[in-house]
Amino acid sequence: MRYDLLLQGGTVLDPASGLHSKKDIAIADGKIAAIDTTIPADTAVKVADVSGLLVTPGLIDMHCHFHPNFPVEEDGLSCINADAHLFQSGVTTAVDTGSCGPRDFIYFKERVLDKSKVRLFAFVNIADGGMVNINRENDPRHFVPHIAAAIAKSYPGQVVGIKTAHYWVGKPFDKEHPPWASIDACIQAAQESGTRALIDFQPTLPERTYHELLLEKLRPGDMHTHMYAQQFPILDENGKIYDFLWQAKKRGILFDLGHGSGSFWFRNAIPALQQGYLPDTLSTDLYVDNVAGPVFSLCNIMSKYLSMGMELVEVIKRVTTSPAAIIGDTSLGRLTVGGVADVAVLRQLTGDFGFADAGGARLRGTKRLECALTVRGGNIVYNPDALTLPDWETAPASYWNAPGIIVDP
């Protein structure tokens, strides 16, 4: 036996290499050992027949929320457990977007980032208390750019940038709460640490505009999330994408979907897709309050985009190679001989489906993706159809033995 696992007969779709054809994939020692037209079944310890299924790199969710299990503070965000929620949708890598601030980051790293089976990265919140304490996200006295930058520089293999969110929305600005306090502090920390800024933003006219954020405040490579939320001026009176949004794309500003409970509206997203104004990454913004809807999973977000009209290869690109490049680890999000064996096996369904947005509206669709198998580092971590297991009637002798059980003669 040369291989630990053989995925046989599937259609491999790897945007990084341009591969989109029927291939077998063999895995050994946590790495992809071979990709070929035919690999004999007797060369592997375990074989999964994935005929008729789509085999992609392990998916990357660019926007989620995880946190240690100490009590959530006042008006804070309730986070999820990565291992309990992500493997079911083929996600093998995810990014926590600012759940934790510098105050608790080392604890967060030791309890969550270092122990999760899902490969995790993180943005550090510019507010010391993070998103589990939204009051601190509204108080500039708790914005600590030098400390946030120091955390990012201390853990370059796990911290990918600095995040700001929820600052002083719908309130009059004053001396203690300048319009751009959180944005300026976030960008300062990102500059000091040599990382990117991720911005969760609400425009408050005229002091704080979306136009100014994208064209004056953010630097090329910085990212705005929740791009199709209702509060953003996306379409002009003629239903056309505003010119300043195209200018932002040309400047190199990145856009993350960040669906969430309240940040994705079909009335913005569908006209934008039809005009070619697309997210760089498709992501969930998963936390406790949206796991049961309207988000559900990354597969659900991908299915929405298929039903909205995005081509399959473009959908897969936005959950593999694109987030890998933003994270800064291009060994991820691809299927390469010698590379890490993170693999998602997806089932493509055709039928009559419905998809919800954050505003309570439905899109009727005919396409849906669901996960049939997830492999993380060569290990099977999600296998709902028992694809690699023998039928019970013909299971090996070890199956029929119950150690320690005395049989009554």
ZIWORA-V991932 format. One record per backbone hydrogen bond with DSSP energy under -1.0 kcal/mol. CO is the residue of the C=O (numbers start at 1). NH is the residue of the N-H. E is the energy in kcal/mol with one decimal. If there is no record, write none. Layout:
BEGIN
CO|NH|E + CO|NH|E
END
This chain:
BEGIN
3|45|-2.1 + 4|46|-1.2 + 5|27|-3.0 + 6|48|-3.1 + 7|25|-2.4 + 8|50|-2.4 + 10|23|-2.1 + 11|55|-3.0 + 12|21|-1.4 + 14|18|-1.6 + 14|19|-1.0 + 19|14|-2.8 + 21|12|-2.7 + 24|36|-1.9 + 25|7|-3.1 + 26|33|-2.4 + 26|34|-1.5 + 27|4|-2.3 + 27|5|-1.9 + 28|31|-2.0 + 30|341|-2.4 + 31|28|-2.3 + 32|338|-3.4 + 34|26|-2.9 + 36|24|-3.6 + 40|43|-1.5 + 41|44|-1.6 + 43|2|-1.3 + 43|3|-2.7 + 46|6|-1.9 + 48|8|-2.7 + 50|53|-2.2 + 53|11|-2.7 + 54|346|-3.4 + 55|13|-2.9 + 56|344|-2.5 + 59|92|-2.2 + 59|93|-1.7 + 61|95|-2.0 + 63|285|-3.3 + 64|97|-2.4 + 65|80|-2.4 + 73|76|-2.0 + 78|288|-2.2 + 81|85|-1.1 + 82|86|-2.3 + 86|89|-1.8 + 86|91|-1.7 + 87|90|-1.9 + 90|59|-2.5 + 92|119|-2.5 + 93|61|-2.2 + 94|121|-2.0 + 95|64|-2.1 + 96|98|-1.1 + 96|123|-2.8 + 99|131|-1.1 + 100|125|-2.4 + 104|108|-2.4 + 105|109|-3.1 + 106|110|-2.5 + 107|111|-2.7 + 108|112|-2.4 + 108|113|-1.5 + 109|114|-2.9 + 112|116|-1.8 + 119|94|-2.5 + 121|96|-2.8 + 122|160|-2.6 + 123|98|-1.3 + 124|163|-2.8 + 126|144|-2.2 + 127|130|-1.5 + 128|103|-1.6 + 130|133|-1.1 + 131|77|-1.7 + 132|73|-1.0 + 133|136|-1.0 + 136|139|-1.2 + 139|142|-2.7 + 140|143|-1.6 + 142|128|-2.6 + 144|148|-2.8 + 145|149|-2.5 + 146|150|-2.0 + 147|151|-2.3 + 148|152|-2.2 + 149|153|-2.5 + 150|154|-1.7 + 151|155|-1.5 + 155|158|-1.8 + 155|159|-3.0 + 158|122|-2.5 + 160|196|-1.0 + 161|124|-2.4 + 162|198|-2.8 + 163|126|-2.7 + 164|200|-2.5 + 178|181|-1.3 + 180|184|-3.0 + 181|185|-1.9 + 182|186|-2.3 + 183|187|-2.6 + 184|188|-2.2 + 185|189|-2.2 + 186|190|-2.3 + 187|191|-2.6 + 188|192|-2.5 + 189|193|-1.9 + 190|195|-2.2 + 196|162|-2.1 + 197|223|-3.1 + 198|164|-1.8 + 199|225|-2.3 + 204|208|-2.5 + 208|204|-1.9 + 209|213|-1.9 + 210|214|-2.3 + 211|215|-2.3 + 212|216|-2.0 + 212|217|-2.0 + 213|218|-2.6 + 219|222|-2.5 + 222|254|-2.8 + 223|199|-2.6 + 224|256|-2.8 + 226|229|-1.7 + 228|265|-1.0 + 229|232|-1.4 + 232|234|-1.1 + 234|242|-1.9 + 236|239|-2.3 + 240|236|-3.0 + 242|245|-1.1 + 243|247|-2.3 + 244|248|-1.9 + 245|249|-1.8 + 246|250|-2.2 + 247|251|-1.8 + 248|253|-2.3 + 249|252|-1.3 + 252|221|-2.4 + 254|224|-2.7 + 255|280|-2.9 + 255|281|-1.3 + 256|227|-1.4 + 259|263|-1.4 + 264|358|-3.3 + 265|268|-1.6 + 265|269|-2.8 + 266|270|-2.4 + 268|272|-1.6 + 269|273|-2.5 + 270|274|-2.4 + 271|275|-1.2 + 272|277|-2.6 + 273|276|-1.4 + 276|278|-1.1 + 281|257|-2.3 + 283|259|-1.7 + 284|260|-3.0 + 286|65|-1.4 + 287|290|-1.9 + 290|293|-1.5 + 290|296|-1.8 + 295|297|-2.4 + 297|301|-1.5 + 298|302|-2.7 + 299|303|-2.3 + 300|304|-2.0 + 301|305|-1.8 + 302|306|-2.0 + 303|307|-2.4 + 304|308|-1.7 + 305|310|-2.7 + 311|315|-2.0 + 312|316|-2.6 + 313|317|-2.1 + 314|318|-1.5 + 316|319|-1.4 + 317|320|-1.2 + 317|322|-2.3 + 318|282|-1.6 + 319|60|-3.0 + 320|324|-1.9 + 321|325|-2.1 + 322|326|-1.7 + 323|327|-2.8 + 324|328|-1.7 + 324|329|-2.0 + 329|332|-1.6 + 336|339|-2.9 + 339|32|-2.7 + 340|342|-1.7 + 341|378|-2.4 + 342|58|-2.1 + 343|375|-2.9 + 344|56|-3.1 + 345|372|-3.2 + 345|373|-1.4 + 346|54|-3.1 + 347|370|-1.9 + 349|368|-1.9 + 353|365|-2.6 + 355|363|-2.8 + 357|360|-1.1 + 361|357|-2.0 + 363|355|-2.2 + 365|353|-3.1 + 366|351|-1.6 + 368|349|-3.4 + 370|347|-3.5 + 373|345|-2.9 + 374|381|-2.4 + 374|382|-1.3 + 375|343|-2.5 + 376|379|-1.7 + 379|376|-2.9 + 382|374|-2.3 + 383|386|-1.9 + 386|389|-1.5 + 392|395|-1.0 + 396|399|-1.8 + 397|400|-1.1 + 402|405|-2.1
END
